[in-house]
Amino acid sequence: MNAGEKPNLIVVSCREPYVHKRTSRGVVCERPAGGLVTALEPAMQRLGGLWIAWGDGSADRDFVDAEDKLWVPPEAPAYQLRRIWLTQEEREMFYLGFANQYLWPLCHMFIDALRFKRVFWQGYKAVNEKFATAVLEEAGGAPAAVWIQDYHFACAPHVIKSARPDLPVSLFWHIPWPPWDIFRFCSQKTELLECLLACDLIGFHLDRYCENFVACARECLGANVGDDGFEVEYRGQCTAVKSFPIEIDSQLFQKLAASQKTENSMQRLERKYSLAGRKVGLGVDRLDYTKGIPEKLRALDVFFTRYPQFIEKFVFIQVLAPSRSKIQAYRVLTERVLQKVEELNIRFGTNEWKPVVCINSSLDRENLVPLYRMADLMLITPVQDGMNLVAKEYVASQIDEKGVLLLSEFAGAHEEMKHSITINPYDSEGVADAIRRALEMPEAERKKRIRASRDFVSKHDANTWLDSVMGELASLADLSKHAFR
């Protein structure tokens, strides 16, 4: 896309792919961690177009032009980023309020965590309208495909289609969609569904989420459902509902894992945490109540109690990425988790060893990959998760083929990672036994399992996912795939 041209593809998300921050070292430009950015950013470099996102970096305003845009990536510009500015009140009502104290717990079926205020809903709709207006400004009267990301913008499709019925609009819902018996608790269920059904295409990770959404549309709105069960007709608008399991750039993780930088980092980590001669377990989670972190720590408690032969011979490294600390439920969770880690280390630790090493910060992929590669097992315990890309990142980084993936049956990735060890995070004794099984697993079985998983992530990578979604968007826009360049 050249200067002055209208984009063929417009992506909308809450999180931006590049953020400018002021630090003690001056202004730095970072690419935020997280599955959405990790999956989409390489796609945008390949396709070009325009990405609209919330500009929340402390130095973001210093790097945009008069239209609040900049070309990214900084080192090799390939597409444009337009930053949308939100006031403190908009952030609190839209992001911290309705999106993350209502929609997030609702979709993850944590009904007790629901917090609703009318101002949350009003703020959510107002910010959705702000982003939708930006889409309409960027599209002008030209043809384009609009690809909206996630639960932050459920109302935006209706605003866009009301102004431009001809504009193809798709939304990818990156978190689970709950069954009707759960979604019916939502006071705004009718309006949310009507707004979403303005889309031409809605994507989910799994068929199960598609089925849940279609059932909600049928039960709540009386919408007509096609014979295949994945097309919804409501008030003359047809919406395709399809699953597109999100994938990772597996080659990138393999390349990083094989780098000398990773080798050096592994040696530093071994010295820092006294890992020589010990088995290593790993957990990488955002501090969120959906990730099953307390359940994981309970299982480790059972493990060291039941299998004392692993005391001083096994270290579990838990990376905890801080999240939404302004919301009380997250602050309570953080205190609870850190207290349990301390209890485990006091109860089982010795002068020379502690069972749990807690890294309480966000790590970029360059710092995660050495941990992925050196871990003898990866313990992923969400009690509800749309996909979980950490599982796939771990598998891709296991170039030594020694690791075992222990994966919750409640993670979306479980449907694809067939060669992992299935665990139920609510069954502490079962998880403890699975840890022992992984540590004692014969080398031949370990290699067989991890090779099968690595073959899968190599064949089903980010490009596969992207081509699948882009094919649908291209057909909606009545354009060839080559139009998205």
C-alpha positions in Angstrom: 0.0 0.0 0.0 1.5 3.3 -1.1 0.9 6.7 0.6 -2.5 8.0 -0.2 -3.9 4.6 -1.2 -6.9 3.1 0.6 -6.1 -0.2 2.3 -7.6 -3.4 1.0 -7.4 -4.9 4.5 -8.2 -3.1 7.7 -7.5 -5.0 11.0 -8.9 -3.7 14.3 -7.7 -4.8 17.7 -7.4 -3.5 21.2 -3.7 -4.2 21.6 -1.3 -2.6 19.2 1.5 -4.5 17.5 4.2 -1.9 18.4 4.3 0.3 21.4 6.6 3.2 22.1 7.6 3.5 25.8 9.7 5.9 27.8 12.3 4.1 29.9 15.4 5.0 31.8 17.3 4.1 28.6 15.2 6.5 26.6 12.3 5.7 24.3 12.1 2.1 23.2 9.8 0.5 20.6 8.5 -2.9 21.7 6.3 -5.6 20.3 3.9 -6.7 23.1 3.8 -10.3 24.1 0.5 -12.2 23.6 -1.0 -14.7 21.2 -3.0 -12.2 19.2 -0.1 -9.9 18.3 2.3 -12.9 17.8 -0.1 -14.5 15.3 -1.3 -11.4 13.4 1.8 -9.2 13.1 3.7 -11.5 10.7 0.5 -11.7 8.7 0.2 -8.0 8.4 3.9 -7.8 7.3 3.1 -10.3 4.6 -0.3 -8.7 3.5 0.1 -5.0 4.1 -2.9 -2.9 4.8 -3.8 -0.9 7.9 -4.0 -1.9 11.6 -6.2 0.2 14.0 -5.4 -0.2 17.7 -5.5 1.6 21.0 -2.3 3.6 21.5 -1.5 3.2 25.1 2.3 3.6 25.1 3.8 6.4 27.1 5.6 7.8 24.0 3.1 6.7 21.3 1.9 10.2 20.5 5.5 11.2 19.6 5.8 8.8 16.7 2.6 9.3 14.7 1.8 11.8 11.9 -1.1 14.3 11.8 -3.5 11.4 11.1 -2.2 9.4 14.1 -0.5 6.9 11.8 3.0 5.4 11.4 4.6 2.8 9.3 5.7 -0.4 11.0 7.8 -2.5 11.6 10.3 0.3 12.3 13.2 -1.6 10.7 11.3 -2.7 7.6 8.0 -0.8 7.1 5.3 -3.0 5.6 1.9 -1.7 6.8 0.4 1.3 8.6 -0.7 1.5 12.2 -3.3 4.0 13.2 -3.5 4.7 16.9 -6.7 5.5 18.7 -6.5 7.5 21.9 -8.7 6.7 24.9 -9.3 8.9 27.9 -8.8 7.4 31.4 -12.6 7.2 31.8 -12.9 5.3 28.5 -10.2 2.9 29.6 -12.0 2.2 32.8 -15.5 1.7 31.4 -14.6 0.0 28.1 -11.5 -2.1 28.9 -11.3 -2.6 32.7 -15.1 -2.5 32.9 -17.4 -4.2 30.4 -14.7 -6.1 28.5 -12.8 -7.6 31.3 -15.1 -7.6 34.3 -18.1 -8.8 32.3 -17.5 -10.3 28.9 -14.2 -12.1 29.9 -15.6 -13.9 33.0 -18.9 -14.6 31.2 -17.2 -16.3 28.2 -14.9 -18.3 30.5 -17.9 -19.3 32.6 -16.8 -17.6 35.8 -20.2 -16.3 36.7 -19.2 -15.3 40.3 -16.6 -12.9 38.8 -19.2 -11.0 36.8 -19.3 -7.3 37.6 -21.8 -5.1 35.8 -22.5 -1.4 35.8 -24.5 0.5 33.2 -21.7 2.9 32.7 -19.5 0.0 31.7 -21.9 -0.9 28.9 -22.3 2.7 27.8 -18.6 3.2 27.7 -18.0 -0.1 25.9 -20.5 1.0 23.1 -19.0 4.5 22.9 -15.4 3.1 22.3 -16.7 0.6 19.8 -18.3 3.4 17.9 -15.0 5.4 18.0 -13.1 2.5 16.5 -15.9 1.8 13.9 -15.8 5.4 12.9 -12.0 5.1 12.3 -12.6 2.1 10.1 -15.1 4.0 8.0 -12.8 6.9 7.7 -9.9 4.7 6.5 -12.1 2.7 4.0 -13.7 5.8 2.5 -15.9 4.7 -0.3 -13.4 2.1 -1.5 -13.7 -1.7 -1.3 -11.9 -3.3 1.6 -12.1 -6.2 3.9 -12.5 -5.4 7.6 -11.1 -7.9 10.1 -12.0 -7.2 13.8 -10.3 -8.9 16.6 -11.8 -10.2 19.8 -14.4 -9.6 22.5 -13.4 -5.9 22.9 -15.4 -4.9 19.7 -18.6 -6.9 19.7 -20.6 -3.8 18.8 -18.4 -2.4 16.1 -19.7 -4.6 13.2 -23.2 -3.2 13.5 -21.9 0.4 13.4 -19.8 -0.3 10.3 -22.4 -2.2 8.4 -25.1 0.4 9.2 -23.0 2.9 7.3 -21.4 0.7 4.7 -23.6 -2.4 4.1 -21.3 -3.3 1.1 -18.2 -3.5 3.3 -17.3 -7.1 4.1 -16.8 -7.4 7.9 -15.4 -10.4 9.8 -14.7 -10.8 13.5 -12.4 -13.3 15.1 -13.4 -14.2 18.7 -10.2 -15.3 20.4 -11.8 -16.5 23.7 -14.3 -19.3 24.2 -18.0 -18.7 23.5 -20.1 -20.2 26.3 -23.1 -22.4 26.1 -26.6 -20.8 26.0 -27.2 -21.8 29.7 -24.2 -19.5 30.6 -24.6 -16.7 28.0 -28.3 -16.2 29.0 -26.9 -14.6 32.2 -25.8 -11.6 30.1 -28.2 -8.7 30.5 -27.1 -7.3 27.0 -27.3 -10.7 25.3 -29.9 -9.5 22.6 -28.0 -6.4 21.6 -24.6 -8.2 21.6 -25.8 -11.0 19.4 -27.6 -8.5 17.0 -24.4 -6.5 16.7 -22.3 -9.6 16.0 -24.7 -10.9 13.4 -24.0 -7.8 11.4 -20.8 -9.6 10.5 -20.5 -11.6 7.2 -18.1 -14.0 9.0 -17.4 -14.8 12.6 -14.4 -17.0 13.4 -13.8 -19.1 16.6 -10.9 -21.4 17.5 -13.1 -24.6 17.8 -16.2 -26.1 16.3 -17.6 -26.3 19.9 -17.5 -22.5 20.3 -19.2 -22.1 16.9 -22.0 -24.5 18.0 -22.4 -22.6 21.2 -22.7 -19.3 19.4 -25.2 -20.6 16.9 -27.3 -22.1 19.7 -27.3 -18.7 21.4 -28.5 -16.9 18.2 -31.2 -19.4 17.8 -32.4 -19.4 21.4 -32.1 -15.7 22.1 -33.1 -14.2 18.7 -35.0 -16.9 17.0 -32.4 -16.7 14.2 -32.6 -19.2 11.3 -29.8 -21.7 11.1 -28.6 -23.3 7.9 -28.7 -27.1 7.3 -24.9 -27.3 8.0 -25.4 -25.7 11.4 -22.8 -23.0 10.7 -24.7 -20.3 8.9 -27.1 -17.9 10.6 -29.7 -15.8 9.0 -31.2 -12.9 11.0 -33.2 -10.0 9.6 -32.0 -10.6 6.1 -28.3 -10.8 7.0 -26.4 -14.1 6.5 -23.5 -14.7 8.8 -21.1 -17.6 8.3 -19.8 -19.1 11.6 -16.6 -21.1 11.2 -13.6 -22.4 13.2 -10.1 -21.3 12.4 -7.7 -22.7 15.1 -5.0 -20.1 15.6 -1.4 -21.3 15.0 2.1 -20.0 15.6 5.1 -19.2 13.5 6.7 -22.5 14.3 9.8 -21.9 12.1 10.6 -18.8 14.0 10.5 -20.6 17.4 12.7 -23.4 16.0 15.2 -20.9 14.7 15.3 -19.1 18.0 15.7 -22.3 19.9 18.7 -23.3 17.7 20.5 -20.0 18.1 23.7 -19.4 20.0 21.9 -16.7 22.0 19.5 -19.3 23.3 22.4 -21.6 24.1 24.1 -18.9 26.1 20.9 -18.0 27.9 20.3 -21.6 28.9 23.8 -21.7 30.5 23.0 -18.6 32.4 19.7 -19.9 33.6 21.3 -23.2 34.7 23.8 -21.3 36.9 21.3 -18.7 38.2 18.7 -21.3 39.4 21.1 -24.2 40.2 19.6 -26.5 37.6 22.6 -28.6 36.8 21.8 -32.3 37.3 18.1 -31.6 38.0 14.9 -32.1 36.0 13.1 -28.9 35.1 9.4 -28.2 34.8 7.9 -25.1 33.4 4.7 -23.0 33.6 4.2 -19.8 31.6 0.9 -18.0 32.4 -0.6 -14.6 32.5 -1.9 -13.9 36.1 -5.5 -14.6 35.3 -8.1 -16.7 37.2 -8.8 -18.8 34.0 -5.2 -20.2 33.9 -5.5 -22.6 36.8 -2.4 -21.3 38.6 -3.6 -22.1 42.1 -4.7 -25.5 40.9 -1.2 -26.1 39.5 0.4 -25.1 42.7 -1.9 -27.5 44.7 -0.8 -30.3 42.3 2.8 -29.5 43.0 2.1 -29.6 46.7 0.6 -33.1 46.3 3.5 -34.2 44.0 6.3 -33.3 46.5 4.3 -34.8 49.3 3.5 -38.1 47.5 6.9 -38.5 45.7 9.6 -37.2 48.1 12.2 -38.9 45.9 12.1 -35.9 43.7 13.0 -33.4 46.4 16.2 -31.6 45.4 16.0 -33.4 42.0 13.2 -31.4 40.3 12.7 -27.6 40.0 9.6 -26.1 38.7 10.0 -22.6 37.1 6.8 -20.6 37.0 6.7 -17.5 34.8 3.9 -15.1 35.9 3.0 -12.2 33.6 1.2 -9.5 35.5 -2.3 -8.7 34.2 -5.1 -6.2 34.8 -3.8 -5.3 38.3 -6.4 -2.5 38.6 -9.1 -5.1 38.9 -9.5 -6.5 42.4 -10.0 -10.1 41.4 -6.6 -10.1 39.8 -4.9 -8.4 42.8 -6.4 -11.1 45.1 -5.3 -13.8 42.7 -1.7 -12.5 42.6 -1.5 -12.4 46.4 -2.9 -15.9 46.7 -0.5 -17.3 44.1 2.7 -15.7 45.5 1.7 -16.8 49.0 1.3 -20.4 47.9 4.7 -20.3 46.1 6.3 -19.1 49.4 4.5 -21.8 51.4 5.8 -24.5 49.0 9.3 -23.3 49.2 9.3 -23.1 53.0 7.7 -26.5 53.4 9.8 -28.5 50.9 12.9 -26.3 50.3 16.4 -26.9 51.6 19.4 -24.7 52.0 20.6 -25.7 48.5 17.3 -26.0 46.7 13.8 -24.6 46.4 11.0 -26.5 44.5 9.4 -23.5 42.8 11.3 -20.6 41.1 8.8 -17.8 40.4 9.6 -15.2 37.7 7.0 -12.5 38.3 7.3 -10.5 35.1 6.4 -10.7 31.4 9.1 -12.2 29.2 9.4 -11.7 25.4 9.9 -14.8 23.2 13.7 -14.4 23.1 13.7 -15.0 26.9 11.0 -17.6 26.9 12.5 -19.8 24.2 15.6 -20.8 26.4 13.1 -21.9 29.1 11.0 -23.8 26.6 14.0 -25.6 25.3 15.5 -26.6 28.6 12.3 -27.7 30.3 11.8 -31.5 30.7 8.1 -31.0 31.0 5.6 -28.2 30.4 2.6 -28.0 32.7 -0.3 -26.1 31.2 -3.4 -26.0 33.5 -6.1 -23.6 32.4 -9.6 -24.2 33.7 -10.9 -22.6 30.6 -8.9 -21.3 27.6 -9.8 -20.4 24.0 -6.6 -21.9 22.6 -3.3 -21.5 24.5 -0.4 -20.8 22.2 2.2 -21.5 24.9 1.6 -25.2 24.3 2.5 -24.8 20.7 5.4 -22.5 21.4 6.9 -25.1 23.8 6.5 -27.9 21.3 8.1 -25.9 18.5 11.1 -24.9 20.7 11.8 -28.5 21.7 14.5 -29.1 19.2 16.3 -31.6 21.5 13.1 -33.6 21.6 13.3 -34.4 25.3 10.2 -32.5 26.7 6.8 -33.8 27.6 3.7 -31.6 27.3 1.1 -31.9 30.1 -2.0 -30.1 28.9 -5.4 -29.3 30.5 -8.3 -30.9 28.7 -10.0 -27.4 29.1 -7.5 -25.7 26.8 -8.6 -25.3 23.1 -5.1 -26.5 22.1 -5.9 -29.9 23.6 -8.0 -30.8 20.6 -4.9 -30.4 18.4 -2.1 -31.6 20.7 -3.1 -35.2 20.7 0.2 -36.5 21.8 0.3 -34.5 25.1 -0.5 -36.0 28.5 -4.1 -35.0 29.3 -4.7 -33.5 32.7 -7.6 -32.2 34.6 -6.4 -29.2 36.7 -9.2 -29.8 39.3 -7.7 -33.3 40.0 -4.6 -32.4 42.0 -3.7 -36.1 42.6 -4.1 -36.9 38.9 -1.8 -33.9 37.9 0.8 -35.0 40.5 0.8 -38.5 39.0 1.1 -37.1 35.5 4.2 -35.1 36.6 5.8 -38.2 37.9 4.9 -40.1 34.8 6.5 -37.4 32.6 9.7 -37.4 34.7 10.0 -41.2 34.5 8.9 -41.6 30.9 11.3 -43.6 28.8 13.3 -41.6 26.3 11.8 -43.4 23.3 8.3 -42.5 24.3 9.2 -38.9 25.1 10.8 -38.5 21.6 7.8 -40.2 19.9 5.3 -37.9 21.6 7.2 -34.7 21.0 8.1 -35.5 17.4 4.4 -36.1 16.6 3.5 -32.8 18.2 6.3 -30.9 16.4 5.2 -32.4 13.1 1.7 -31.0 13.7 2.8 -27.5 14.6 5.1 -27.5 11.6 2.4 -28.5 9.2 -0.3 -26.3 10.8 1.5 -23.0 11.3 0.6 -19.3 11.2 0.6 -19.2 7.4 -1.9 -22.1 7.3 -4.2 -20.3 9.7 -3.8 -17.0 7.8 -4.5 -18.6 4.4 -7.6 -20.2 5.7 -9.0 -16.9 7.1 -7.8 -14.8 4.2 -9.5 -17.2 1.7 -12.8 -16.6 3.5 -12.3 -12.8 3.6 -11.3 -12.8 0.0 -14.5 -14.6 -1.1 -16.6 -12.2 1.1 -14.9 -9.2 -0.6 -15.3 -10.8 -4.0 -11.6 -10.3 -4.4 -8.8 -12.8 -5.2 -6.3 -13.5 -2.4 -3.8 -11.4 -4.3 -5.9 -8.4 -3.5 -4.6 -8.5 0.0 -1.1 -7.3 -0.8 
